[in-house]
């Protein structure tokens, strides 16, 4: 992407964060050559990690609380499902097993993401959070599919289920799931962190499973309608599949270097072209490293007489203020280095 060997090119590097999420700054700049800067290239890593440290601590606490609650209720529902012969309870305990694994994986992913960058992993291990979210989404899909398959088998001859026992255990499960969801929402960043959101959806899926089991338990205890057990199991599974698909599609979009939601390439191009003296924007790429860590790179062609560093500062500020992207790499060029036709 970089063209070197041109007369009088200037590099302006400004780094303002570290991959450990520590709250300190490191600024350095150097210039090479002379002239008015035919080729200028800047990295601006904004202070997005300053708030990431606090957010990550909150995410850890929320996940840890939810993990302890989930593991305890999973054992209760599994034993209860065996005793009462309820597929709804067993399926919910199976889903909670996946939840416990998902919560544990999300915790590991957060720890991994704090590790510093290495010579081989120049972005650090931020993507591990995205991989964990993808794995959680796939796990939800598999579990929901298994529940549907087992429920279909039970439609012909629904077995007798102890409705009262199932009702009591499912109620405890629902309260525990709501407590886990509250811990994640209260302590963590469920809205913006896809890793935490995948764990949160696991817990919400469990809550739905518990609600379904309660409804089925009432129908069986009052009316003796044992078909309610597999029917409720299928309905809950469909809701779980919908959530799982949302997580899978989002994580695959990130892994495929898709543009962040809410950032339109055409709008970024227009904003950069609006800077005085910018004649062309090419080789524009916008992608996400992990939740809350968006990146942008592009080439700007400017008028020969302009101060490239001044244009560079305006471009960095424009991208940060208008689109919230703080990890920016911009290469500024004059007409002498016009390679817009080959770099799209």
Secondary structure, 3 states (H helix, E strand, C coil): CCCCCCCCCEEEEEECCCCCCCCCCCCCCCCCCCCCCCEEEEEEECCHHHHHHHHHHHHHHHHHHHHHHHHHHHHHHHHHHHHHCCHHHHHHHHHHHHHHHHHHHHHHHHHHHCCCCCCCCCCCCCHHHHHHHHHHHHHHHHHHHHHHHHHHHHHHCCCCCCHHHHHHHHHHHHHHHHHHHHHHHHHCCCCCCHHHHHHHHHHHHHHHHHHHHHHHHHHHHHHCCCHHHHHHHHHHHHHHHHHHHHHHHHHHHHHCCCCCCCCCHHHHHHHHHCCCCEEEEEEEEEEEEECCEEEEEEEEEECCCCCHHHHHHHHHHHHHHHHCCCEEEEEEECHHHCCCCCCC
